[in-house]
Amino acid sequence: MKQIKNILAIIGLVAVVSTLIFAVQTDSVDAIEKKEVKTDKPKELDKNVADTYQISAIEIPKDLNFAGEPVPQEDPDY
């Protein structure tokens, strides 16, 4: 039983240390990737979503209530 406890403790320690090392190395890779060759073209903004992704708002119903109480739609801070 004590051996299993020690093995699990070592596995956990290795997992935590490897996560911390990976986090530090990822920051170094990002710094290297940010170095760019200067060109005459303007820098384009990075996109977080695909070109085919379309965002649309949902319609808010006229009679909106929460637990039987009306929800203020005009003043969101109310």
N, C-alpha and C positions, 0 to 999 in steps of 0.2 A: 504494500500500500504506500509506503514511504517512497519507493522508487517511482511509482506512477505519479505521485505528487511532485517529485523533483523533475521528472521528465516534462510534465505539463508546465511547470514553472519555467523551465529552460525554453520550451517552445514559445511560451508567452513573452519571455524576455527577448528572444530572437525576433518575434513578430513586431514588438514595439520598437526595438532598435532599427530594424530594417525599414519600418515606416518612417521613422525620423530621418534616417539617412536618405531615403527616397525623396522626402519633402525638401531637404536641403539641396539635393542634386537637381530637382526639378526647377528650382529657382535659378540655378546656374545655367541651365539649358535655356530658360526663357531669356536671360540676359544676353546669351550668345545669339539667339534668334532675333533679338531686337536690333542688332547691329545690321545696318542695311547699306548697300552701295548707293551712293548719291546719284540720282538720275535727274533729268530735266522734267520728267513727268510728275504731276502732283500725286501725293500719297492718297490712295483710296482707303476709305473706312472699312474696317473689318465688319463682316456680317455674322450675326449669331444664328441666323436661321437660313433655311434653304430658299431658293428663289421661288419655289412653288408653294411655299407656306403662306397662307392668307389668314389674316386676323380679322375677325368680325365681332362686333358687339352683339350681345343678346338683347332682346327686347324686354324692358321692365314692365310687368303687368300694372294696370291702373289700380287694382285693388290689392295692394301688397300689405300683408300683416305678418306679425311674428307673435305667436302664442296669443292670438286674438287681439293684439294691440296694433294700431296702424303704424306703419313705418314711415318716418318723414323722408320724402324724396327730394324736396326742394332744398333743405338745409342739412347737409350731411353731418354737421357738427352738433346737431340737436340731440 
